[in-house]
Structure formats: C-alpha cells, structure tokens
Amino acid sequence: MLVLWWAALHLLLWGSVHAATRSVVVGLVAFGVLAVHAAFRFPDTRVLLARSGDGRWSLPARGLFDLELGTGTRFAAFWVLLELVSPDRSLRFVLLRDQLCVRDWRRLQVAVRETGFRTSAE
C-alpha cells in the first residue's frame, strides 16, 4: 500500500507540473526529478518502535525513551497515526496495516484503543 501511495503521489505531482506548464521540456525535467526523488527518498519502514508494560513508548535507534501517546493520536482500520510526546519534543508516525504482521497490527490497535483516542470517523 505504501509503494502504491508513494508512486501515486509522485505521478500526481508530475501531472500537476505538466498541466500547469504545458511544456514538454519542463514535463520531462519534472518527471526525471520526481523519479529520482521517488527512488532515493522512499520512507524508511524499518523503525523499531517499542512499548513497555506501563504504556510508555520508545524509539531505541534514535535514543528516545519514555514517550507517551499524545492527543493527536488517531487510528482507523488500515492506518494508525501515533503522536509520541516527551517533555521536550513531539514526534508523529503513520503506520500502515501492511507494514506489520497480523499479530503486531492487532497489538498496536489494542494499545492505541486502550488509551481512549478517537477514531478517524469521529
């Protein structure tokens, strides 16, 4: 799902540039730039996110520990937006269902639902 979204985003950007300029040269340059961007700036999907027994979250690779879910946390059937906050910073992560195995996705959904945050439909 992430790959399709990433490709569609770049095609939409290219179509917008091409429609706005109606220039073949500008369209080709924009296509080349966006193709390179799409290939080299693909979002990192290998982030280790850990949750402790007391409900605190951490990102060990980034040296961030004792994070809590913020009020910007939202969830739906196929995605979760985590807002992780500490006294000095706030981070936002979007996780898609196809990034996790079924067991981990269910555990994440339960962890977020336990906090009482709203769904995207509310």
C-alpha positions in Angstrom: 0.0 0.0 0.0 2.8 2.4 0.8 4.5 1.7 -2.5 1.3 2.5 -4.4 0.7 5.7 -2.4 4.3 6.8 -3.0 4.1 6.2 -6.7 0.7 7.9 -7.0 1.9 10.9 -5.1 4.8 11.4 -7.5 2.6 10.9 -10.5 0.2 13.5 -9.2 3.0 16.0 -8.7 4.3 15.3 -12.2 0.8 15.7 -13.7 0.3 19.0 -11.8 3.6 20.4 -13.1 2.9 19.2 -16.6 -0.7 20.6 -16.6 0.4 23.9 -15.2 3.3 24.5 -17.7 2.1 22.6 -20.8 5.7 22.3 -21.7 7.2 19.0 -22.9 10.7 20.0 -21.7 9.5 21.1 -18.3 7.4 18.0 -18.0 10.4 15.7 -18.8 12.6 17.5 -16.4 10.0 17.3 -13.7 9.4 13.6 -14.4 13.2 13.0 -14.1 13.5 14.9 -10.8 10.4 13.3 -9.3 11.6 9.8 -10.4 14.9 10.3 -8.7 13.2 11.7 -5.6 10.8 8.7 -5.5 13.7 6.2 -5.8 16.0 7.8 -3.2 13.7 9.3 -0.7 11.3 6.4 -0.1 10.2 6.5 3.6 12.1 4.3 6.0 9.9 1.5 7.0 12.4 -0.2 9.4 11.8 1.9 12.5 11.8 -0.1 15.8 9.0 1.1 18.0 8.7 -0.5 21.4 6.0 -0.3 24.1 6.7 -1.1 27.7 4.3 -2.7 30.1 3.5 0.7 31.7 2.3 2.1 28.4 5.4 4.1 27.6 6.9 4.1 24.1 10.4 4.3 22.8 12.5 4.5 19.7 15.8 2.9 20.7 17.6 3.6 17.5 17.0 7.3 17.9 17.8 7.2 21.6 14.2 8.3 22.6 12.7 6.7 25.6 9.7 7.3 28.0 7.5 8.7 25.3 3.7 8.9 25.8 0.9 8.9 23.3 -0.2 12.5 22.6 -3.7 13.8 21.9 -3.0 13.8 18.2 -3.0 10.0 18.1 -5.7 8.7 15.7 -6.5 5.3 14.2 -8.6 3.6 11.6 -8.8 0.1 10.1 -5.8 0.4 7.8 -3.6 3.1 9.5 -2.5 4.5 12.8 -1.2 8.0 13.4 1.0 7.9 16.6 1.8 11.2 18.2 4.6 10.4 20.7 5.4 13.1 23.2 8.0 13.8 25.8 8.6 17.0 27.9 10.9 18.4 25.2 9.6 17.0 21.9 6.8 15.6 19.9 7.0 13.1 17.0 4.4 11.8 14.6 4.4 8.5 12.8 2.0 6.9 10.4 1.9 3.2 10.4 0.0 1.3 7.7 -1.5 -2.1 8.2 0.7 -3.8 5.6 3.9 -2.7 7.4 3.2 -5.1 10.3 2.3 -8.7 10.6 -1.2 -9.5 11.7 -0.3 -10.2 15.3 1.7 -6.9 15.7 -1.1 -4.9 14.0 -3.6 -6.2 16.4 -1.4 -5.5 19.4 -0.9 -1.9 18.1 -4.6 -1.4 17.6 -5.3 -2.6 21.2 -2.6 -0.4 22.6 -4.0 2.7 20.9 -7.6 1.9 21.6 -6.8 1.3 25.3 -5.8 5.0 25.6 -9.3 6.2 24.5 -8.2 8.2 21.5 -10.8 8.9 18.8 -11.1 7.1 15.5 -10.9 8.9 12.2 -14.7 8.7 11.8 -15.4 10.8 14.9 
